[in-house]
């Protein structure tokens, strides 16, 4: 439990729930063209020695999994709704209705 995801060659790919999950805090990214033996392995070995960082990342992975990826439909719906909420602004309108306002990307 608490395995830290490693993304290899995902520089241009979208990760699930990018708007709500701080992937940089809970995963490792390896460029596609990285020299695995000379760069990646020594980097992973140095990282493995940093037990405090590894423990913190594992805790964040477990919290993220419990919040967004457990097997219930509720977490799936919650993740989709939160992603949509962050992509679009929901502003209160008259009464209890809400208006969906598109927030253009900068």
Residue pairs with C-beta under 8 A, 6 or more apart in sequence:
1 62
2 58
2 59
2 61
2 62
3 58
3 61
4 26
4 27
4 28
4 54
4 57
4 58
4 61
5 23
5 26
5 27
5 28
5 61
6 27
6 28
6 29
6 30
7 13
7 15
7 23
7 27
7 28
7 29
7 30
8 30
8 32
8 34
9 30
9 31
9 32
10 29
11 29
11 31
11 32
15 21
15 23
16 79
17 68
17 79
17 82
17 83
19 82
19 83
19 86
19 87
20 68
20 79
20 82
20 83
20 86
21 64
21 68
22 60
23 29
25 57
25 60
26 57
26 60
26 61
26 64
27 61
28 44
28 47
30 40
34 40
47 53
47 54
48 54
67 75
67 78
68 75
68 78
68 79
69 75
69 79
87 103
88 100
88 101
88 102
88 103
89 100
89 101
89 102
89 103
90 98
90 99
90 100
90 101
91 98
91 99
91 101
92 98
93 99
